[in-house]
Amino acid sequence: MYVASTRTPGTTLKVAKGLPGTVFALGTVSLLTDVSSEMVTAFLPVYLLYTLQLGYVQFGLLDGLYTGATAVLRLVGGYASDRMGRPKLVAFFGYGLSAVTKLVFPLAGSSAVGIGGVLAVDRAGKGVRTAPRDALISLVTPQHQLGTAFGVHRAMDTVGALCGPLLTTLILVQMGSAPGPVFVVSFVFAAIGLVVLAAFVRDHRPVTQRRMKVSVRAGVKLLADRRFRRATIAAGVLGLVTISDAFVFVVLQKTSGVSVGLLPLLPLGTAAVFLLGAAPIGKLADRLGRWKVFFAGHVLLLGTYVTLLASGGGYLAVAIALLAHGSFYACTDGVLMAYASGFVPAELRATGMSTIQTGQALARMVSSIVFGVMLAGMAMATAVGVLAAAMVVALVAVAFMVSRRVA
């Protein structure tokens, strides 16, 4: 297995905590891009449910599209990155595609179809860039620091998730409700992120690249590896019982009884916990085992679902749910990719990562759509209770599926 130890200009400069400079450069790109994305998306639940008066089924379909639009293109981005040996170029295309949507978004007006289309293109850009970006991080990071590297990257990414909604609120307070300024500022942040990517990140070619031909067939053969196959299936099974953030926040607002005006701010609570926990939990995963921490994160998500069942819990329920929800992300988001980096060949790194991510994204898309249908057809408490029970079943199944000895 390849471990980044060669000195490549622009990728091996050691900075804080001994991590490669590329980790921090890509973290900065993600931070700026997340400021851009979250400026637009933080208000969508309120806009779609309360302004456009969409039903839960329609909301679930749009939210599922938002989650699942990345799925197939993750595979495309991962394969193109490995095939071309140019992960930076593929990532740049994905970031650029998302940046352009910020200028197109106002043209959608109040059309749910138009909004869904723009969101799909934005998420397509995310799908294309995710695997090449994560591959770049894994290829320049020593094996024993992978959890830490992904944790630091995700923490920087989350700074953007925190700043985006706050910046949108500031613009609306100072300049009124006209959407134009929000989209223009959002585009500017995305464009700056592209400049940072072009100037401070360089492609990295693994030293073993010539030993294995990169092809669709080689990518499929990854599934023959027992560890890779089990990780892919387990991530998909857990994805089927992972509802989207938007549904978590909508249900939390309704069951806790807090004001609907606080709904756009709930993502900030999750993001704040994620920010504080991502790096230290990533480091902990390097020590205790990455799969163990990933599994524990879904136990925390189950705790979030249980909290959603506490009707009238008020601010205490909100605090507990957001703490568990943010910790879930800190235990899973970067940790899964750090885990996969331990057994996916370097020359197929982006392809392998995108395969796992695609299975997870498709499963979460199905989950959002199904949960929207459940909310439309049964009481909210019943729907959440069914979801919590399904999570318990999934955790038991995955515990039996994955060996206790995995790292």
C-alpha positions as CSV (number, residue, x, y, z in Angstrom):
1,M,0.0,0.0,0.0
2,Y,1.3,3.4,-1.0
3,V,2.1,5.9,1.8
4,A,2.9,9.5,0.8
5,S,6.5,9.9,1.8
6,T,8.1,11.3,-1.4
7,R,8.7,15.0,-1.7
8,T,6.5,16.6,-4.4
9,P,6.6,20.4,-4.8
10,G,3.5,22.0,-3.3
11,T,2.3,18.9,-1.5
12,T,4.8,17.9,1.1
13,L,5.3,21.2,2.9
14,K,4.8,20.3,6.6
15,V,2.8,22.7,8.7
16,A,0.9,22.5,11.9
17,K,0.7,19.1,13.5
18,G,3.0,17.7,10.8
19,L,0.2,17.4,8.3
20,P,0.9,18.2,4.6
21,G,0.2,21.7,3.4
22,T,-2.2,20.3,0.8
23,V,-4.6,19.3,3.6
24,F,-4.8,22.9,4.7
25,A,-5.0,24.3,1.2
26,L,-7.9,22.0,0.3
27,G,-9.5,22.8,3.7
28,T,-9.4,26.5,2.7
29,V,-11.0,25.7,-0.6
30,S,-13.8,23.7,1.1
31,L,-14.2,26.5,3.7
32,L,-14.8,29.1,1.0
33,T,-17.0,26.9,-1.0
34,D,-19.1,26.0,2.0
35,V,-19.6,29.6,2.8
36,S,-21.0,30.0,-0.7
37,S,-23.2,26.9,-0.6
38,E,-24.6,27.4,2.9
39,M,-25.5,31.0,2.1
40,V,-28.0,29.7,-0.4
41,T,-29.2,26.4,1.2
42,A,-29.7,27.4,4.9
43,F,-33.0,29.0,4.2
44,L,-34.4,26.4,1.8
45,P,-36.5,24.4,4.4
46,V,-38.3,27.6,5.4
47,Y,-38.6,28.8,1.8
48,L,-39.9,25.5,0.4
49,L,-42.2,24.5,3.3
50,Y,-43.5,27.8,4.6
51,T,-43.2,30.2,1.6
52,L,-44.0,27.9,-1.3
53,Q,-46.2,25.7,0.9
54,L,-44.8,22.4,-0.5
55,G,-46.0,19.2,1.0
56,Y,-43.7,16.7,2.8
57,V,-43.7,14.4,-0.2
58,Q,-42.5,17.2,-2.5
59,F,-40.0,18.4,0.0
60,G,-38.7,14.8,0.4
61,L,-38.3,14.5,-3.3
62,L,-36.4,17.7,-3.6
63,D,-34.3,16.9,-0.6
64,G,-33.6,13.4,-1.9
65,L,-32.6,15.0,-5.3
66,Y,-30.3,17.3,-3.4
67,T,-28.7,14.4,-1.7
68,G,-28.7,11.9,-4.5
69,A,-27.7,14.1,-7.4
70,T,-24.1,13.6,-6.4
71,A,-24.3,9.8,-6.5
72,V,-23.5,8.7,-10.0
73,L,-21.3,11.6,-10.6
74,R,-19.1,10.7,-7.6
75,L,-18.3,7.5,-9.6
76,V,-17.6,9.6,-12.8
77,G,-15.4,12.0,-10.9
78,G,-13.5,9.3,-9.1
79,Y,-12.9,7.2,-12.3
80,A,-11.9,10.3,-14.4
81,S,-9.5,11.4,-11.6
82,D,-7.7,8.0,-11.5
83,R,-7.9,7.5,-15.3
84,M,-6.4,10.9,-16.1
85,G,-4.1,11.0,-13.1
86,R,-5.3,14.6,-12.6
87,P,-7.4,14.7,-9.5
88,K,-6.9,18.5,-9.1
89,L,-8.3,19.2,-12.6
90,V,-11.4,17.0,-12.0
91,A,-11.9,18.7,-8.6
92,F,-11.5,22.1,-10.2
93,F,-14.3,21.3,-12.7
94,G,-16.6,20.2,-9.9
95,Y,-16.0,23.3,-7.8
96,G,-16.4,25.5,-10.9
97,L,-19.8,23.8,-11.8
98,S,-21.1,24.6,-8.3
99,A,-19.9,28.2,-8.5
100,V,-21.8,28.9,-11.7
101,T,-25.1,27.8,-10.2
102,K,-24.9,30.7,-7.7
103,L,-25.5,33.0,-10.6
104,V,-28.2,30.8,-12.2
105,F,-30.2,30.3,-9.0
106,P,-32.2,33.6,-9.1
107,L,-33.5,32.6,-12.5
108,A,-35.4,29.7,-10.9
109,G,-37.7,32.1,-9.2
110,S,-40.4,30.4,-7.1
111,S,-40.5,27.3,-9.3
112,A,-40.0,24.1,-7.3
113,V,-38.9,22.4,-10.6
114,G,-36.4,25.1,-11.4
115,I,-35.0,25.2,-7.8
116,G,-34.7,21.4,-8.0
117,G,-32.8,21.6,-11.3
118,V,-30.3,24.2,-10.0
119,L,-29.8,22.2,-6.8
120,A,-29.2,19.1,-8.9
121,V,-26.5,20.9,-10.9
122,D,-24.9,22.3,-7.7
123,R,-24.8,18.8,-6.1
124,A,-23.5,17.4,-9.4
125,G,-20.5,19.7,-9.0
126,K,-20.1,18.4,-5.5
127,G,-20.3,14.8,-6.7
128,V,-17.6,15.3,-9.3
129,R,-15.2,17.0,-6.9
130,T,-15.5,15.0,-3.7
131,A,-13.6,11.8,-4.6
132,P,-10.7,13.6,-6.3
133,R,-10.4,16.0,-3.4
134,D,-10.4,13.2,-0.8
135,A,-7.9,11.2,-2.9
136,L,-5.5,14.1,-2.9
137,I,-5.7,14.3,0.9
138,S,-5.2,10.6,1.3
139,L,-2.3,10.4,-1.2
140,V,-0.2,13.0,0.6
141,T,-0.9,12.0,4.2
142,P,1.0,9.3,6.1
143,Q,-1.1,6.3,6.9
144,H,-1.1,6.8,10.6
145,Q,-2.5,10.4,10.3
146,L,-5.3,9.8,7.9
147,G,-8.1,10.2,10.5
148,T,-6.4,13.4,11.7
149,A,-6.0,14.8,8.2
150,F,-9.6,14.2,7.2
151,G,-10.8,15.6,10.6
152,V,-8.8,18.8,10.1
153,H,-10.1,19.2,6.6
154,R,-13.7,18.6,7.7
155,A,-13.3,21.1,10.6
156,M,-12.2,23.8,8.1
157,D,-15.0,22.9,5.8
158,T,-17.4,23.3,8.7
159,V,-16.2,26.8,9.5
160,G,-17.7,27.7,6.1
161,A,-20.9,25.9,7.0
162,L,-21.1,28.1,10.1
163,C,-20.3,31.4,8.4
164,G,-22.5,31.0,5.4
165,P,-25.9,31.3,7.2
166,L,-24.6,34.1,9.4
167,L,-23.4,36.0,6.4
168,T,-26.8,35.6,4.7
169,T,-28.6,36.8,7.7
170,L,-26.3,39.9,7.9
171,I,-26.9,40.7,4.2
172,L,-30.7,40.4,4.6
173,V,-30.7,42.6,7.7
174,Q,-28.6,45.3,6.1
175,M,-29.9,45.2,2.5
176,G,-33.4,43.8,2.7
177,S,-34.9,40.6,1.4
178,A,-33.9,41.0,-2.3
179,P,-32.0,37.7,-3.1
180,G,-29.6,39.3,-5.6
181,P,-26.9,40.4,-3.1
182,V,-26.9,36.9,-1.4
183,F,-26.3,35.1,-4.7
184,V,-23.6,37.6,-5.8
185,V,-21.6,37.3,-2.6
186,S,-22.1,33.6,-2.6
187,F,-20.5,33.4,-6.1
188,V,-17.6,35.6,-5.0
189,F,-16.7,33.2,-2.2
190,A,-16.9,30.2,-4.6
191,A,-14.7,32.0,-7.1
192,I,-12.1,32.8,-4.5
193,G,-12.1,29.1,-3.6
194,L,-11.3,28.2,-7.2
195,V,-8.3,30.7,-7.1
196,V,-7.0,29.0,-4.0
197,L,-7.3,25.6,-5.6
198,A,-5.5,26.7,-8.7
199,A,-2.7,28.4,-6.9
200,F,-1.9,26.3,-3.9
201,V,-2.8,22.7,-4.7
202,R,-0.9,20.5,-7.1
203,D,-1.7,17.1,-8.5
204,H,-0.1,14.1,-6.9
205,R,0.7,10.9,-8.8
206,P,1.2,7.8,-6.6
207,V,4.5,6.1,-7.1
208,T,2.7,2.8,-7.8
209,Q,0.5,4.2,-10.6
210,R,2.0,2.2,-13.4
211,R,1.6,-1.2,-11.6
212,M,-2.2,-1.3,-12.2
213,K,-4.2,-0.2,-15.2
214,V,-7.0,2.1,-14.3
215,S,-10.2,0.9,-16.0
216,V,-13.8,0.3,-15.2
217,R,-13.0,-3.4,-14.9
218,A,-10.3,-2.7,-12.4
219,G,-12.8,-0.5,-10.4
220,V,-15.4,-3.3,-10.4
221,K,-12.8,-5.7,-9.2
222,L,-12.4,-3.7,-6.0
223,L,-15.7,-5.3,-4.9
224,A,-13.9,-8.7,-4.9
225,D,-11.9,-7.5,-1.9
226,R,-13.9,-8.7,1.2
227,R,-13.0,-5.7,3.3
228,F,-13.9,-3.2,0.6
229,R,-17.2,-5.0,-0.2
230,R,-18.3,-5.2,3.4
231,A,-17.5,-1.5,4.0
232,T,-19.5,-0.5,0.9
233,I,-22.5,-2.5,1.9
234,A,-22.4,-1.5,5.5
235,A,-22.2,2.2,4.6
236,G,-25.2,1.8,2.3
237,V,-27.2,-0.1,4.9
238,L,-26.6,2.7,7.5
239,G,-27.3,5.3,4.8
240,L,-30.8,3.8,4.4
241,V,-31.7,4.8,7.9
242,T,-30.0,8.2,7.8
243,I,-32.5,11.0,7.0
244,S,-31.2,14.2,5.7
245,D,-30.3,17.2,7.8
246,A,-33.2,19.2,6.5
247,F,-35.7,16.6,7.9
248,V,-33.9,16.4,11.2
249,F,-34.1,20.2,11.7
250,V,-37.8,20.4,10.5
251,V,-38.9,17.6,12.8
252,L,-36.8,19.0,15.7
253,Q,-38.4,22.4,15.4
254,K,-41.9,20.9,15.3
255,T,-41.5,18.4,18.1
256,S,-39.5,20.6,20.5
257,G,-42.0,23.5,20.1
258,V,-39.4,26.2,19.5
259,S,-40.2,29.1,17.2
260,V,-40.1,28.5,13.4
261,G,-37.9,31.5,13.2
262,L,-35.1,29.5,14.7
263,L,-35.3,26.8,12.0
264,P,-32.6,28.4,9.7
265,L,-30.3,28.6,12.8
266,L,-30.5,24.9,13.8
267,P,-27.9,23.9,11.2
268,L,-25.4,26.2,13.0
269,G,-25.7,24.1,16.1
270,T,-24.8,20.9,14.3
271,A,-22.0,22.7,12.4
272,A,-20.6,24.1,15.7
273,V,-20.4,20.7,17.3
274,F,-19.0,19.2,14.1
275,L,-16.3,21.9,14.0
276,L,-15.2,21.3,17.6
277,G,-15.2,17.5,17.3
278,A,-13.9,16.7,13.8
279,A,-10.2,17.1,14.4
280,P,-10.0,15.5,17.8
281,I,-12.3,12.6,16.9
282,G,-10.3,12.1,13.7
283,K,-7.2,11.7,15.8
284,L,-9.0,9.4,18.2
285,A,-10.1,7.3,15.2
286,D,-6.4,6.9,14.2
287,R,-5.8,5.4,17.7
288,L,-8.9,3.4,18.5
289,G,-9.9,2.2,15.0
290,R,-11.7,4.2,12.3
291,W,-14.5,1.7,11.8
292,K,-15.3,1.6,15.5
293,V,-15.6,5.4,15.6
294,F,-17.7,5.4,12.4
295,F,-20.1,2.8,13.9
296,A,-20.3,4.8,17.2
297,G,-21.3,7.8,15.2
298,H,-24.5,6.1,14.0
299,V,-25.3,5.1,17.6
300,L,-25.2,8.9,18.3
301,L,-27.5,9.4,15.3
302,L,-29.9,7.0,16.9
303,G,-29.7,9.2,20.0
304,T,-30.8,12.1,17.8
305,Y,-33.8,10.2,16.6
306,V,-34.8,9.3,20.2
307,T,-34.6,13.0,21.1
308,L,-36.9,13.8,18.2
309,L,-39.6,11.7,19.9
310,A,-39.6,13.9,23.0
311,S,-42.6,16.1,22.2
312,G,-42.4,19.6,23.8
313,G,-38.8,19.2,24.9
314,G,-38.1,22.9,24.2
315,Y,-34.5,24.2,24.1
316,L,-33.1,21.4,26.1
317,A,-34.3,18.8,23.5
318,V,-32.8,21.0,20.7
319,A,-29.4,21.2,22.5
320,I,-29.3,17.5,23.1
321,A,-30.3,16.6,19.5
322,L,-27.8,19.1,17.9
323,L,-25.0,17.8,20.2
324,A,-25.7,14.2,19.1
325,H,-26.2,15.2,15.5
326,G,-23.0,17.2,15.2
327,S,-21.1,14.4,17.0
328,F,-22.5,11.9,14.5
329,Y,-20.9,13.9,11.6
330,A,-17.6,14.3,13.5
331,C,-17.5,10.5,13.9
332,T,-18.5,9.6,10.3
333,D,-17.9,12.2,7.6
334,G,-14.1,12.2,7.2
335,V,-13.6,9.0,9.2
336,L,-15.2,6.8,6.6
337,M,-12.8,8.1,3.9
338,A,-9.8,7.7,6.2
339,Y,-10.9,4.1,6.8
340,A,-11.2,3.4,3.1
341,S,-7.8,4.9,2.4
342,G,-6.3,2.1,4.5
343,F,-7.1,-0.6,2.0
344,V,-7.9,1.0,-1.4
345,P,-4.9,0.9,-3.8
346,A,-3.4,4.3,-4.4
347,E,-3.9,4.2,-8.2
348,L,-7.6,3.5,-7.6
349,R,-8.0,5.7,-4.6
350,A,-10.6,8.1,-6.0
351,T,-12.5,5.3,-7.7
352,G,-12.7,3.3,-4.5
353,M,-13.7,6.3,-2.4
354,S,-16.4,7.3,-4.9
355,T,-17.9,3.8,-4.9
356,I,-18.4,3.8,-1.2
357,Q,-19.7,7.4,-1.3
358,T,-22.1,6.6,-4.1
359,G,-23.7,3.7,-2.3
360,Q,-24.1,5.9,0.8
361,A,-25.5,8.8,-1.2
362,L,-28.0,6.7,-3.1
363,A,-29.2,5.1,0.2
364,R,-29.6,8.5,1.8
365,M,-31.6,9.7,-1.2
366,V,-34.0,6.8,-0.8
367,S,-34.2,7.5,2.9
368,S,-35.2,11.1,2.4
369,I,-37.9,10.2,-0.1
370,V,-39.3,7.4,2.0
371,F,-39.3,9.5,5.2
372,G,-41.2,12.3,3.3
373,V,-43.8,9.8,2.3
374,M,-44.0,8.5,5.9
375,L,-44.5,12.0,7.3
376,A,-47.3,12.6,4.8
377,G,-49.1,9.4,5.7
378,M,-48.7,9.0,9.4
379,A,-48.2,11.0,12.6
380,M,-44.7,12.5,13.0
381,A,-44.0,10.6,16.2
382,T,-44.9,7.3,14.5
383,A,-42.6,8.1,11.5
384,V,-39.7,8.9,13.7
385,G,-40.3,5.8,15.9
386,V,-40.3,3.6,12.8
387,L,-37.0,5.2,11.7
388,A,-35.4,4.7,15.1
389,A,-36.4,1.1,15.1
390,A,-35.0,0.7,11.6
391,M,-31.7,2.2,12.8
392,V,-31.5,-0.4,15.6
393,V,-32.0,-3.2,13.1
394,A,-29.3,-1.7,10.8
395,L,-26.8,-1.3,13.5
396,V,-27.2,-4.9,14.6
397,A,-26.9,-6.1,11.0
398,V,-23.8,-4.1,10.4
399,A,-22.2,-5.2,13.6
400,F,-22.5,-8.8,12.4
401,M,-21.5,-8.0,8.9
402,V,-18.2,-6.2,9.6
403,S,-15.4,-8.0,11.4
404,R,-14.6,-6.9,14.9
405,R,-10.9,-6.7,13.8
406,V,-11.3,-4.0,11.2
407,A,-9.3,-0.8,11.8
